[in-house]
């Protein structure tokens, strides 16, 4: 029997939210078995927001969760780290509306959680397995999932930009070590020409060259350039893992994504959830 795990200690981080631009203090603490991951807005009378697909709010440029009047944005990088490191139950306290951006990747969160450690709990860890394959298409965008042992991801992106173009990545089974090495360091990315429109819409207010890879018409303007040549597609795969965390259980599936994003990822999460509900 696989057992559930929570943190052995706590992890703290203070940083600016990528989209809201506010400084937010975050504390990730142990939680009881079967609690799952729960976000707690300490600035809103400790309102609780479960990290489940039922609490999904917006998927514009990031994954936002909502419960009643309380919300928490840009949860995907932290959730990916918790999911990949096998931390089933955690209490994430925030004194603001968004998870800090850190450097735009999940690597700082992996480091914090690894230092905190994890401990087994007296409860079974039940994995999700697909009853049948799933395929979702939206124009040139496509996502497929089929039963497999462990989580395998094949991801492709295609941007009309000389520094990106078409990139493909295949990884699996994704465990803590592979995630930390191959996906966690990949940073979120964007384009100079989008910045004004995003900020007019109240997004990317905390974005800068320290927490995102930014491209202009010719190439990367972020100091130091890309960490790896295919960093953009690796970040998309990182986002996928974070979005899958909203299933609330580890997943055994082989997933193929063509030109995906948060909206397509969440359509897959909903389809997997529907299978689970139907099978009882």
N, C-alpha and C positions, 0 to 999 in steps of 0.2 A: 504494500500500500504506500503510495506517495503521500507525504504529509504536507499540510499547509505551512507556510513560513511567514513570519513578520520580522521587523527589525529587532536586533539585539539591543540597540541604543537609539539615539536620536541623531538627526542630521539637520543642520541649520544653514540657511543661505539668504543673503540680502542682495537684491539687484533690481535693475530697471526692467519693467515689462516692455516687451518688443513693440506692442501695438499701443498700449495705453500711455507709455512713457512715465509711469509712476514708479517710485522706489517702493518695493514690496519686501517685507521680511517673511521668510518661509521656514516652518519647522515641520519636519517629517518624523513622526513618532510611531512606536509600536501600536498595534490594534489587536483586539481579540480575534480568535478564530472565527471564520465565516463573516467577518465584518466587511471584507473587501477593502478597497481604497476609497476613502471618504475625504473630500475637501471640506475644510471648515473656515468660514469667513469670520475671523475673530473681530473684525471691525463692524460686523452686522449681527451682533448678539449671538455669535457662534452658530450662524446658520450653516447647515450641513448640505453638501451637494455630493451625491454618490457618483463615483466614476463608472457609470453604466450607460449603455446606449439609451436607456429610458430618459436620461437627463440631458440628452443632446440638444444643444441650442443652435448655434450658428457654426457653419463650416467655411465661412469666408476668410481665407488666408490663414486660418488656424482653427483648432477645434475648441469650441466653447461649450461649457456645461451650464445648465440652469436648473434651479429648483425654487419654485415660487419667485420671489423678487431677487433672490441671490444668484449670482453667476460667477464663474471663474473661467478665464480665457487662457488660450495657448497652453493647454495641459499636455499636449502630445509628447513632448520630449521627456518630461518627467515620467509620464505613464509608460513610455517605451522602456525607460531604464528599470522601473519597478517590475514590469512585465518580464523583460529579458533576464533579470537577475533572480526571478522566481520569488519575489516578495508579493504574497497574495493579499496581505492585510496591512494597511497603514493609514494613519491619520495625518493628513496634510493641512496644517494650519497656515493661513495667509491673512495678513492685515490689509489686503488690497484685492483688486479684482482680476489679477493676472499672475500666473507663475513667472518668476523672473526669467529673463532671456539667457542669462549667463553669457556664453560666447556664441550662442546661436545653435549649439549642438547639444547632445545629451552627455558628452564626456564629463563635464563637471558634476552632473548628478550621479553618474556611475561612480565617480571617485568618492563622493559624499556617502553614498549608500554602502559602498564596500567598506569604508572606514567604520560606519555604524555597525556593520555585520548583520547577520540574520540568524534566526533561531527557529527550530521546528516547533510546531504546535500540535496539540492532540486532536487533530481533525484531518479527515481525508481530503486530498487534493484531487478533484475530479477533472479530467481533461475533456475537452470538447472534440468530438469527431463528427465529420460530415456524414449525413445519411446518404447523400447523393451529390454529384457535382453541381456547381453553380456557375452561371455565366451571365454577365450583365454588360450590355453595350450601350454607348451613348455617342453616336457619331463615330469619330475616330478613336474614342476612348473605350477601353475594354478592361474588364477584370474577370478572372476565372479562378475557381477554387475547386480542388478535388481532394478526396481522402488521401492521407499520407501518414507516415510515422514521423512525428515532430513537425516543426514549422519550417517550410521551405518557401523562399521568395525568389521569383524571377521578375525583374522590373525593367521597363524600358521607357525612356523619355525622348522627346524630339523637339528641340527648340531651334528656331531659325536664327541662331547666333553663332559666330565663328568660334567662340570659346566653349560652346556646349554641343550643339548639333544633336546627333542621335547617340545616346549612351544606353548600354544594357548591362545588367548586373544579375547574377544568379548566386544565391547563397542558401545553405541549409545542410543539416538542420541547425536552426539558429538557437544557440545556447548562450549563457552569460559570457563566455570567453570570446566567441565569434562576434557577438553583438558589440562588446566593448572594443574589440580590435577593428572591425570592419565597418560598423555603422555609427556607433556613438560619436566619433569625432567629426562626422560630416555636418557642416553648418547650413543653416537656412540661407537661401539666396534670393536675390532680386535684381531689378534693373533700374538704372538711374532715371530713365524716362517714365517710370511708374511712380516715383516717389511723391511728386506733387499731387497726383490724383489720389493716392493712398492716404496721404496726410489730410487732404480735404475731406476725406471720408472718415477721418478719425482713426486711421490705421497707421502703423509704422512710426508712431510718434516717438518711440524709444529706440528705433533702429538707427544704427550707425556702423561705421566700418569695424568696430570692435565686436559686434554681435551678429554680423551677417556678411556673406560674400556678395559683393555688389559688382555688377557688370555695367560698363558703358558700351558704346557701339563697337569698340575695338577689342575689349577684353576685360580682365579683372582689375578693379581699381583698389580693392582691399589690400592693404600692405601685406606682403608675404605671399600673395596669390593663393592658389588652391592648395589644400593639404594633400590631395591626390587628384590626378587628372579627371577622374569620374566622380568627384565629390557631389555634384548636383544629384545624380541618380542615387547615390548612396543616401543622401538626405531624404529623398522621396521614399526610399525603403524604410528609413528610420521613422518617418511620419506614419507609414503604414503600420508598423509594429505598435506605435503609440495609439493609433486608432483602433487596432484590434484589441487593445487592452480593455476597451469598453465592453467587451464580451464578459468580463469578470472572471474568466477561467482560461487556463492555458489551452491553446488550439493545436490540434494535429491536422495540418492541411498543407497542400502545395498550392501556392497562389501565384498567378501570373497577371501582371498589370501592364497595360499599354497606355501611356500618357495619362496616368492617374493623378489624383489629388484627394483632398479630404472628403469632398462630396461623394466621389466614387467609392472611396474606402468605406464610408459609412453606409452606403447602399449595400455593400457586401456584408457589413456587420449586421444590418437589419435582416438580410436574407438568411444568414447563419442563425440569427436569433429566432427567425420564424421556423426554421427546421427543428431547432431545439424545442420550441414551444409545442410543435406538432407531434414530436416524438415523446413528449412528457418528460 
